[in-house]
Amino acid sequence: MIEMVREIWGYVLMTAPSGQSITVGQLASVVLLLVFGYLGSRFVGFLIGRRLTTTKLRPDVVHIVKRIVFFAILVLVVITALGLLGIPLGAFAFATGAIAIGVGFGAQNIINNFISGWILMAERPIRIDDYIELDAVQGIVERIGNRSTRIRRTDGVHLLVPNSLLLENTVVNWTLVDQEIRTTVRVGVAYGSPVRKVADLIMEAVTNQPEVKSEPAPSVIFEDFGDNALVFDAYFWCDVSGDRVLRQFRSEIRFRITDLFEKNGIVVAFPQRDVHLDARDPLRIQLMPTGEEAADKDAKQKT
């Protein structure tokens, strides 16, 4: 039995031009090496990632380190496998050139997205956990892969965006440098309201919001004499991680403005129109005929 296994293990499958024989045992060893090398590289990357997550490194840096370790170990495994088979790397020079030409023509988009993914991780214009806006779509970057980037939209839907689109199109990154965002709340009050008092009440509502930054200081601007209201704009800065949080801050400020206006008798304006009638001519009021009266009138006109 053992002799049979040895014969099978040493059976020569092919002989290379250099005279190197490739046996079943060598081929099986290479297959096992590739499988365990791939699993081992994934496992080592997992251990390194778990260790680095306990540090102060950002998630995107941890992801870059994991990918570099994974590919480095995988390249070493492939080189070792070729060494076991006795195949020099120079033997693949012509083949790799031909494959590169074929891949360049047939898989341009895949290669473009793959290279774009590494550019995104190297330059880091977009990082994991960043809140971005792309073509009116807003969401948080969850993962930057080899071909695409996974974005979780504000409504919970996941988007897979090709990496090349993130480099070729204009992307608004809300949290690239910091989380400071300036926003505004617009209020319209009725004509005749005390404008100085209105400005003070709006400023009080804004400054009482805990998330509003004191520097740069908030400001209230008497923007315009509108068609139906006196328009005021409140400008303020706050630290936010997305549009949803920003809307919540504005909502709280509007609630507080409404309460302060009610306590001080300030009326929030609403659209209205004044209709003026010319009193020189008396109004003529004509009743519309009912259905039966209209039918009788039509019958009389026909006769």
C-alpha positions as CSV (number, residue, x, y, z in Angstrom):
1,M,0.0,0.0,0.0
2,I,2.8,2.4,1.0
3,E,4.7,1.5,-2.2
4,M,1.6,2.2,-4.3
5,V,1.2,5.6,-2.6
6,R,4.9,6.4,-3.2
7,E,4.6,5.4,-6.9
8,I,1.6,7.7,-7.3
9,W,3.2,10.5,-5.4
10,G,6.4,10.2,-7.5
11,Y,4.6,9.8,-10.8
12,V,5.9,12.3,-13.4
13,L,3.2,14.3,-15.0
14,M,5.3,16.4,-17.3
15,T,8.9,17.5,-17.9
16,A,9.8,21.1,-18.3
17,P,12.1,22.2,-21.2
18,S,14.8,22.8,-18.6
19,G,14.7,19.1,-17.7
20,Q,12.8,19.7,-14.4
21,S,10.2,16.9,-13.8
22,I,6.8,17.8,-12.2
23,T,5.4,14.9,-10.2
24,V,2.0,14.4,-8.6
25,G,3.5,15.0,-5.2
26,Q,4.9,18.4,-6.3
27,L,1.6,19.4,-7.8
28,A,-0.3,18.4,-4.7
29,S,2.1,20.2,-2.5
30,V,1.7,23.3,-4.6
31,V,-2.1,23.1,-4.4
32,L,-2.0,22.7,-0.6
33,L,0.4,25.5,-0.3
34,L,-1.8,27.9,-2.3
35,V,-4.9,26.9,-0.4
36,F,-3.3,27.2,3.1
37,G,-1.4,30.3,2.0
38,Y,-4.6,32.0,0.9
39,L,-6.3,31.1,4.2
40,G,-3.3,32.0,6.2
41,S,-3.0,35.4,4.6
42,R,-6.7,36.1,5.4
43,F,-6.2,34.9,8.9
44,V,-3.1,37.0,9.5
45,G,-4.8,40.1,8.0
46,F,-7.7,39.4,10.4
47,L,-5.4,39.2,13.4
48,I,-3.6,42.4,12.4
49,G,-6.9,44.2,11.8
50,R,-8.3,43.2,15.2
51,R,-5.1,44.3,16.9
52,L,-5.0,47.7,15.2
53,T,-8.7,48.4,15.9
54,T,-7.7,48.8,19.6
55,T,-5.4,51.7,18.6
56,K,-6.2,55.2,17.6
57,L,-5.8,54.4,13.9
58,R,-8.8,55.2,11.6
59,P,-10.7,52.3,10.1
60,D,-9.5,53.1,6.6
61,V,-5.9,52.9,7.7
62,V,-6.5,49.5,9.3
63,H,-8.2,48.4,6.1
64,I,-5.1,49.5,4.0
65,V,-2.7,47.6,6.3
66,K,-4.8,44.4,6.1
67,R,-4.9,44.5,2.3
68,I,-1.2,45.1,2.0
69,V,-0.4,42.2,4.4
70,F,-2.8,40.0,2.5
71,F,-1.3,40.6,-0.9
72,A,2.3,40.5,0.3
73,I,1.8,37.1,1.9
74,L,-0.1,35.9,-1.2
75,V,2.8,37.0,-3.5
76,L,5.3,35.1,-1.3
77,V,3.2,32.0,-1.4
78,V,2.9,32.1,-5.2
79,I,6.7,32.6,-5.6
80,T,7.3,29.7,-3.2
81,A,4.9,27.5,-5.2
82,L,6.7,28.3,-8.4
83,G,10.0,27.4,-6.7
84,L,8.6,24.0,-5.7
85,L,7.7,23.3,-9.3
86,G,11.2,24.5,-10.4
87,I,9.6,27.1,-12.7
88,P,11.7,30.4,-12.9
89,L,9.8,33.7,-13.0
90,G,11.5,34.6,-16.3
91,A,9.5,31.9,-18.0
92,F,6.4,34.0,-17.5
93,A,7.8,37.1,-19.1
94,F,6.3,36.5,-22.6
95,A,3.1,34.9,-21.2
96,T,2.4,37.8,-18.8
97,G,3.0,40.3,-21.5
98,A,0.5,38.6,-23.8
99,I,-2.0,38.3,-20.9
100,A,-1.5,41.9,-20.0
101,I,-2.4,43.0,-23.6
102,G,-5.4,40.8,-23.7
103,V,-6.6,42.0,-20.3
104,G,-6.0,45.5,-21.2
105,F,-8.4,45.3,-24.1
106,G,-11.0,43.0,-22.5
107,A,-11.1,44.2,-18.9
108,Q,-10.4,47.9,-19.0
109,N,-13.2,48.8,-16.6
110,I,-12.1,46.2,-14.1
111,I,-8.5,47.3,-14.1
112,N,-9.5,50.9,-14.0
113,N,-11.7,50.3,-10.9
114,F,-8.9,48.2,-9.3
115,I,-6.3,50.8,-9.7
116,S,-8.8,53.5,-8.6
117,G,-9.4,51.6,-5.4
118,W,-5.7,51.7,-4.5
119,I,-5.5,55.4,-5.4
120,L,-8.5,56.1,-3.1
121,M,-6.7,54.2,-0.3
122,A,-3.3,56.0,-1.0
123,E,-4.6,59.6,-1.4
124,R,-7.5,59.1,1.0
125,P,-9.9,61.7,-0.4
126,I,-12.6,59.3,0.8
127,R,-12.2,57.2,3.9
128,I,-14.2,54.6,5.8
129,D,-16.9,56.3,8.0
130,D,-16.8,59.5,5.9
131,Y,-20.2,61.1,5.1
132,I,-20.2,61.9,1.3
133,E,-22.6,63.2,-1.3
134,L,-22.5,61.9,-4.9
135,D,-25.0,62.8,-7.5
136,A,-27.6,63.9,-4.9
137,V,-27.1,60.6,-3.0
138,Q,-25.8,60.9,0.6
139,G,-24.4,58.2,2.8
140,I,-21.6,56.8,4.9
141,V,-18.7,54.9,3.3
142,E,-18.6,51.4,4.8
143,R,-16.0,49.7,2.7
144,I,-13.5,50.4,-0.1
145,G,-13.1,47.2,-2.1
146,N,-11.0,46.2,-5.1
147,R,-13.6,47.0,-7.6
148,S,-16.3,49.1,-5.9
149,T,-17.0,51.1,-2.7
150,R,-19.9,50.3,-0.5
151,I,-22.0,53.2,0.7
152,R,-24.8,53.0,3.2
153,R,-27.4,55.6,2.2
154,T,-29.3,57.7,4.8
155,D,-32.4,55.5,4.3
156,G,-30.4,52.3,5.0
157,V,-30.0,51.2,1.4
158,H,-26.5,50.0,0.4
159,L,-25.0,51.3,-2.8
160,L,-22.0,49.7,-4.7
161,V,-20.3,52.6,-6.5
162,P,-17.4,51.7,-9.0
163,N,-14.2,53.2,-7.7
164,S,-13.5,55.0,-10.9
165,L,-16.6,57.1,-10.5
166,L,-15.4,58.4,-7.2
167,L,-12.3,59.7,-8.8
168,E,-13.8,61.0,-12.1
169,N,-16.9,62.8,-10.6
170,T,-17.3,65.6,-8.0
171,V,-17.7,64.1,-4.6
172,V,-18.8,66.2,-1.6
173,N,-17.1,64.9,1.5
174,W,-18.7,66.4,4.6
175,T,-16.1,65.0,7.0
176,L,-12.9,65.1,5.1
177,V,-11.0,67.6,7.2
178,D,-13.4,68.1,10.2
179,Q,-17.1,67.9,11.0
180,E,-17.7,71.7,11.2
181,I,-20.7,72.6,9.1
182,R,-22.4,76.0,8.8
183,T,-26.1,76.0,8.3
184,T,-29.1,78.4,8.4
185,V,-32.6,78.6,9.7
186,R,-35.0,81.0,8.0
187,V,-38.0,82.6,9.8
188,G,-40.6,85.0,8.4
189,V,-42.7,87.2,10.8
190,A,-45.7,89.3,10.1
191,Y,-45.3,93.0,9.1
192,G,-45.5,95.3,12.1
193,S,-43.5,92.9,14.4
194,P,-40.7,94.5,16.5
195,V,-37.7,93.5,14.4
196,R,-35.1,94.0,17.1
197,K,-37.1,91.9,19.5
198,V,-37.5,89.2,16.8
199,A,-33.7,89.1,16.1
200,D,-33.0,88.8,19.9
201,L,-35.4,85.9,20.3
202,I,-34.0,84.1,17.3
203,M,-30.5,84.5,18.7
204,E,-31.6,83.2,22.1
205,A,-33.1,80.1,20.5
206,V,-29.9,79.5,18.5
207,T,-27.4,80.0,21.4
208,N,-29.4,77.8,23.7
209,Q,-28.9,74.8,21.4
210,P,-26.0,72.9,23.0
211,E,-24.6,71.7,19.6
212,V,-24.2,75.2,18.3
213,K,-20.5,76.4,18.4
214,S,-19.7,79.6,20.1
215,E,-16.8,80.2,17.7
216,P,-17.4,81.2,14.9
217,A,-20.2,83.0,16.7
218,P,-23.8,82.7,15.4
219,S,-25.5,85.6,13.7
220,V,-29.0,86.7,12.8
221,I,-29.5,88.7,9.6
222,F,-32.6,90.8,8.7
223,E,-32.6,89.4,5.2
224,D,-35.4,91.0,3.3
225,F,-38.9,92.6,3.2
226,G,-40.7,89.7,1.6
227,D,-44.0,89.6,-0.1
228,N,-45.8,88.2,2.9
229,A,-43.2,88.5,5.8
230,L,-40.2,90.1,7.3
231,V,-37.5,87.5,6.5
232,F,-34.7,86.7,9.1
233,D,-31.9,84.2,8.6
234,A,-29.9,82.7,11.5
235,Y,-26.4,81.4,10.6
236,F,-24.5,79.1,13.0
237,W,-21.8,76.4,13.0
238,C,-22.0,73.0,14.6
239,D,-20.2,69.6,14.5
240,V,-22.3,67.1,12.6
241,S,-21.6,63.7,11.0
242,G,-24.3,63.9,8.4
243,D,-27.4,65.6,7.0
244,R,-29.8,63.7,9.3
245,V,-28.1,65.1,12.4
246,L,-28.1,68.6,10.9
247,R,-31.8,68.5,10.3
248,Q,-32.4,67.4,13.9
249,F,-30.5,70.5,15.1
250,R,-32.5,72.8,12.9
251,S,-35.7,71.2,14.0
252,E,-34.9,71.8,17.7
253,I,-34.1,75.4,17.0
254,R,-37.4,75.9,15.1
255,F,-39.3,74.4,18.1
256,R,-37.5,76.8,20.4
257,I,-38.2,79.8,18.2
258,T,-41.9,78.9,18.0
259,D,-42.1,78.7,21.8
260,L,-40.3,82.1,22.3
261,F,-42.5,83.7,19.6
262,E,-45.7,82.5,21.3
263,K,-44.6,83.8,24.7
264,N,-43.8,87.2,23.3
265,G,-46.7,87.6,20.9
266,I,-44.7,87.4,17.7
267,V,-46.7,86.0,14.8
268,V,-45.1,83.8,12.2
269,A,-46.2,85.0,8.8
270,F,-48.0,82.9,6.3
271,P,-48.9,83.6,2.6
272,Q,-51.9,85.9,2.2
273,R,-53.4,88.2,-0.4
274,D,-55.5,91.4,0.0
275,V,-58.3,91.9,-2.6
276,H,-59.5,95.5,-3.1
277,L,-62.9,96.1,-4.7
278,D,-63.8,99.2,-6.7
279,A,-66.8,100.7,-4.7
280,R,-67.7,103.2,-7.4
281,D,-69.8,100.6,-9.3
282,P,-72.4,98.6,-7.4
283,L,-71.8,94.9,-7.2
284,R,-74.1,92.8,-9.3
285,I,-75.0,89.5,-7.6
286,Q,-76.5,86.9,-10.0
287,L,-77.7,83.6,-8.8
288,M,-76.7,80.6,-10.9
289,P,-79.7,78.6,-12.1
290,T,-80.2,75.1,-10.8
291,G,-80.2,72.0,-13.0
292,E,-83.9,72.0,-13.7
293,E,-84.1,75.8,-14.3
294,A,-81.2,75.5,-16.7
295,A,-83.0,72.7,-18.6
296,D,-86.2,74.7,-18.9
297,K,-84.3,77.7,-20.1
298,D,-82.6,75.6,-22.8
299,A,-85.9,74.1,-23.9
300,K,-87.5,77.6,-24.2
301,Q,-84.6,78.8,-26.3
302,K,-84.9,75.8,-28.7
303,T,-88.7,76.4,-29.2
